[in-house]
Amino acid sequence: MNYLKTKQALLTQLINNLPTGLTTADVAFENKEFDPSGKSLWLACYFIPATSDSLGKTLASSDEQRGIFQVSVFVAINSGNYDTNQLTAIDEILTAFRY
């Protein structure tokens, strides 16, 4: 799978499994304006291509591509919940990306 399709698949999985109470309006995507003011919880996601290895000797052979899909979880400063909301959201996201 190429990098574009990989990124699209990861974003779709994230969007379909957002933490409780969040919508796509609470996600900062790359190259999209985003203003977190007034939000108590929001995400930022990044797809970072890393390496590509050829798995064969012909043009018909496939490649193995590696990269990082980073989802950063942010909470409002001095919310009084410390990191409870942040860690709860992280746990919910992780269930969508089990091995």
C-alpha positions as CSV (number, residue, x, y, z in Angstrom):
1,M,0.0,0.0,0.0
2,N,1.4,3.4,-0.9
3,Y,1.9,6.2,1.7
4,L,-1.3,8.1,0.6
5,K,-3.5,5.1,1.0
6,T,-1.9,4.2,4.3
7,K,-2.4,7.7,5.7
8,Q,-6.1,7.6,4.5
9,A,-6.6,4.2,6.2
10,L,-5.1,5.4,9.5
11,L,-7.1,8.7,9.5
12,T,-10.3,6.8,8.7
13,Q,-9.7,4.4,11.6
14,L,-9.0,7.3,13.9
15,I,-12.1,9.3,12.8
16,N,-14.3,6.2,13.2
17,N,-13.0,5.7,16.7
18,L,-12.6,9.2,18.2
19,P,-12.6,9.4,22.0
20,T,-16.0,10.0,23.7
21,G,-17.4,13.5,23.0
22,L,-15.0,14.4,20.2
23,T,-15.8,15.1,16.6
24,T,-13.6,15.9,13.6
25,A,-13.8,19.5,14.6
26,D,-11.7,18.6,17.6
27,V,-8.9,17.2,15.5
28,A,-6.0,19.2,14.1
29,F,-5.1,17.7,10.8
30,E,-1.9,18.6,8.9
31,N,-2.3,21.7,6.6
32,K,-5.7,22.6,8.0
33,E,-6.5,25.6,10.2
34,F,-7.3,24.8,13.7
35,D,-8.0,26.9,16.8
36,P,-8.2,25.0,20.1
37,S,-9.3,27.9,22.2
38,G,-12.4,27.0,24.2
39,K,-11.8,23.3,23.8
40,S,-11.2,21.1,26.8
41,L,-9.8,18.2,24.8
42,W,-8.4,18.0,21.3
43,L,-6.2,15.9,19.1
44,A,-3.4,16.6,16.5
45,C,-2.5,13.8,14.1
46,Y,0.6,13.5,11.9
47,F,1.7,10.9,9.4
48,I,5.4,10.7,9.0
49,P,6.8,8.5,6.2
50,A,10.1,6.8,7.3
51,T,11.6,4.1,5.0
52,S,10.7,2.0,2.0
53,D,12.2,-1.4,1.2
54,S,11.9,-3.3,-2.1
55,L,10.7,-6.8,-1.6
56,G,11.5,-8.1,-5.1
57,K,13.6,-7.5,-8.1
58,T,11.0,-6.4,-10.7
59,L,8.7,-3.5,-11.1
60,A,5.8,-5.8,-10.3
61,S,7.3,-6.6,-6.9
62,S,5.9,-4.7,-3.9
63,D,7.6,-2.5,-1.4
64,E,7.3,-2.5,2.4
65,Q,6.9,1.0,3.7
66,R,7.3,2.1,7.3
67,G,6.3,5.3,9.0
68,I,4.9,6.8,12.2
69,F,1.3,7.8,12.8
70,Q,1.4,10.2,15.7
71,V,-1.7,11.2,17.6
72,S,-1.1,13.9,20.2
73,V,-3.8,14.4,22.8
74,F,-4.1,17.8,24.4
75,V,-6.2,19.0,27.4
76,A,-6.9,22.6,28.6
77,I,-4.5,24.0,31.1
78,N,-5.6,24.0,34.7
79,S,-8.7,22.0,34.0
80,G,-8.7,20.5,37.5
81,N,-8.7,16.9,36.1
82,Y,-4.9,16.8,35.7
83,D,-4.2,14.1,33.2
84,T,-7.4,12.0,33.7
85,N,-9.2,13.2,30.6
86,Q,-6.0,13.0,28.5
87,L,-5.2,9.4,29.6
88,T,-8.8,8.3,29.2
89,A,-8.8,9.6,25.6
90,I,-5.4,7.9,24.9
91,D,-6.8,4.6,26.2
92,E,-9.8,4.9,23.9
93,I,-7.6,5.7,20.8
94,L,-5.4,2.7,21.6
95,T,-8.3,0.3,21.4
96,A,-8.8,1.3,17.8
97,F,-5.2,0.5,16.8
98,R,-4.7,-2.9,18.5
99,Y,-2.3,-5.3,16.8
